[in-house]
Amino acid sequence: MEHYSNVRPSSNRTRSLTHASPCEVTLQAALDALGDPVRRRIVRELAEVPDWTRPCGTFTHLTAKSTLSHHFGVLRNVGLLEQRDEGSRRLNRLRRQEFAERFPGLLELVLTEQD
């Protein structure tokens, strides 16, 4: 998958991140990614805050840090999440518009789901 980002990498760690474009993602891959309750919760929590304001380290209430890394990777690989490093923090942006253009209504279903 192509490296997709509107942000210039600020560190070697960021350069290693792969961001898929939602237009490259199959419906099955998107459904598989959103089939996990932890990933749906991450998406809902990111939807509640402005872009680039929520660091990965603030999601540790959901699961172990090592497991979170996996979940963030899955969300990046289906084009739902973009990440960038600022200092020691990795910030997140929900790619709401791009994903909604590719899969109309799917993200809205996730965002309106009750825990």
Secondary structure, DSSP 8 states (H G I E B T S, - for coil): -----SS---SHHHHT-----GGG--HHHHHHHHTSHHHHHHHHHHHTS-TT-EEGGGGTTTS-HHHHHHHHHHHHHTTSEEEEEETTEEEEEE-HHHHHHHSTTHHHHHHH---
